């Protein structure tokens, strides 16, 4: 009887441990801290660091976009919060926006972040009610970032100089 | 007293051995980046799976694992399932033990892979017993460990010594792509290999059966021999 109990425990333990290993190799954590974050995500108890998020928002409102992105990256290390990812994308847009040309690298980075936000949002629809923003949906932001990364004849239009940053 | 022996034996067989083997599977692909000190998990390349299959075949041929004793119709399903999981753990531990001592890419990766394949393939046709096979594996893995983690990594270390300078002169023009890992990677690999050997030592060719089933088997064998005598 005791042997049977040990056998069952062994089977269960082996399966659980093997699943953990597969999960580790699939998620590829880069540090013990990331292992802990990924575990929280897997357990469904992951929450962003609200204090860091608010700090990032304050920096964003003062047009310190790079610092804001750093704060938000710290607030959402697992990149699992759609709202934070939206703001990161928005910060990339605002920093990369230029009257004459756009910063392609930042726009691409923003596009990646907004795609993450859309994938994480329920039904892929994300609306952020922030009066300081001119684009409130992830879809609008994505379209704007996509337009910025594409090159076309419209780029030669001199009236482009009079457009406004959103 | 006997109760403890049986319980400990079962714990060793069904819990400790798979745990050790799975730990090897976890650590075998772990590297630590030299600059950022971040973990890098390298899944076993295809060649290591082929090597693990060859090694598994070698275990069976050398009698280190008697498959007919590990899987039998007379055994309870749970026992067969537990044995299957242990052997799967052994397979992945073997693959990751190879992964641990194989250079990650470039010319050296293929050279090491070729030598492993050659060794395991020629061993398939040699006369081996379990003990000799284990000794041979220890030598093979320790040689590969020394070559990879002491010689090759030392060769391309940022602050290399005279050996590094000599190699740079000798191998001038030969591009050998070796990623730089932190020294702790070598320790992790060493620990994984030690665990792997420990796991191999714990795997018995014939898994221990509970005393009651031994008695039943003895009674059955007696009955068979008695019926044989009567027939004669």
Interface residues (C-beta under 8 A of the other chain):
Chain A: X2 X3 X4 X6 X7 X8 X9 X10 X11 X13 X14 X15 X17 X18 X21 X24 X25 X28 X29 X30 X31
Chain B: X3 X6 X7 X10 X11 X13 X14 X15 X18 X19 X22 X25 X26 X29 X36 X38 X39 X40 X41 X43 X76 X78 X79 X81 X82 X85 X86 X89 X210
